[in-house]
Amino acid sequence: MNNQVIELLANLQPRQLAALEAVVAGDSTIVEAVKSAGVSPRSWYQWLQEPTFAQAYQALKRVRAQRILARMEGSNERD
């Protein structure tokens, strides 16, 4: 994770971080994920209107996508 992402995350509230972690894990829908983090879906969607939160969410999605691609490339090399 690069410094820019870390700086974005450092500016978020603990509830926002918990919601991001749950959503980015990708094991459920956004609504289920935020509820599992103790956050209402309404709060999630309101936070997405905040530039810092929205940027952090987009950055974490990119990081997750990069990790998935790296894993896929690694498994293709073994085949």
Backbone torsions as a table, in degrees:
resi	resn	phi	psi	omega
1	MET	NA	133.6	-176.7
2	ASN	-84.9	169.9	-176.0
3	ASN	-62.3	-33.8	-179.8
4	GLN	-62.9	-42.8	179.0
5	VAL	-64.8	-43.5	179.9
6	ILE	-61.5	-41.0	178.2
7	GLU	-64.0	-41.8	177.9
8	LEU	-60.5	-46.6	-178.3
9	LEU	-64.9	-33.6	-179.3
10	ALA	-64.5	-21.0	-178.6
11	ASN	-93.1	3.7	-177.4
12	LEU	-98.5	158.1	176.8
13	GLN	-78.3	155.5	178.8
14	PRO	-54.3	-38.9	178.7
15	ARG	-65.3	-36.9	178.1
16	GLN	-67.0	-41.1	178.3
17	LEU	-63.3	-42.4	179.2
18	ALA	-62.6	-41.8	179.3
19	ALA	-65.3	-44.0	178.3
20	LEU	-60.1	-45.4	-179.9
21	GLU	-59.1	-44.7	-179.1
22	ALA	-65.2	-42.5	-177.7
23	VAL	-71.0	-44.3	-176.9
24	VAL	-68.8	-24.7	176.5
25	ALA	-59.1	-30.0	171.8
26	GLY	71.0	20.6	-178.1
27	ASP	-89.7	-2.4	-177.7
28	SER	-157.1	-176.6	176.5
29	THR	-71.7	165.3	178.2
30	ILE	-60.2	-44.5	-178.8
31	VAL	-60.7	-46.9	179.2
32	GLU	-63.1	-41.9	-177.8
33	ALA	-63.7	-47.9	-178.2
34	VAL	-67.5	-36.9	177.1
35	LYS	-63.0	-38.3	179.0
36	SER	-65.6	-22.6	178.1
37	ALA	-91.0	3.0	179.1
38	GLY	80.3	24.3	-177.6
39	VAL	-120.0	141.6	177.8
40	SER	-79.0	146.8	175.6
41	PRO	-56.0	-35.4	178.5
42	ARG	-59.6	-44.0	177.9
43	SER	-61.2	-44.3	179.5
44	TRP	-54.5	-51.1	-177.1
45	TYR	-68.6	-30.2	174.5
46	GLN	-68.5	-42.1	179.5
47	TRP	-62.4	-34.4	179.3
48	LEU	-62.1	-17.7	176.5
49	GLN	-81.1	-12.8	179.0
50	GLU	-87.3	125.3	-175.8
51	PRO	-54.4	-44.2	-177.4
52	THR	-64.3	-44.2	179.6
53	PHE	-65.3	-45.7	-179.5
54	ALA	-61.9	-40.9	178.3
55	GLN	-65.4	-40.5	178.5
56	ALA	-63.6	-42.6	178.7
57	TYR	-61.2	-47.4	179.4
58	GLN	-62.7	-40.8	179.7
59	ALA	-64.4	-42.4	179.4
60	LEU	-68.0	-34.8	175.9
61	LYS	-64.8	-38.8	177.7
62	ARG	-64.5	-43.7	179.2
63	VAL	-60.1	-45.1	179.6
64	ARG	-63.1	-43.1	179.4
65	ALA	-62.9	-40.1	178.8
66	GLN	-64.0	-39.8	178.7
67	ARG	-66.3	-40.2	178.2
68	ILE	-63.2	-45.8	179.5
69	LEU	-62.7	-40.7	178.8
70	ALA	-62.8	-40.6	177.3
71	ARG	-64.0	-42.7	179.6
72	MET	-64.0	-42.5	178.7
73	GLU	-64.0	-38.6	178.4
74	GLY	-64.5	-40.2	179.9
75	SER	-72.5	-30.6	177.5
76	ASN	-68.9	-33.1	179.6
77	GLU	-68.6	-29.1	-179.7
78	ARG	-80.8	-20.3	-178.1
79	ASP	-73.9	NA	NA
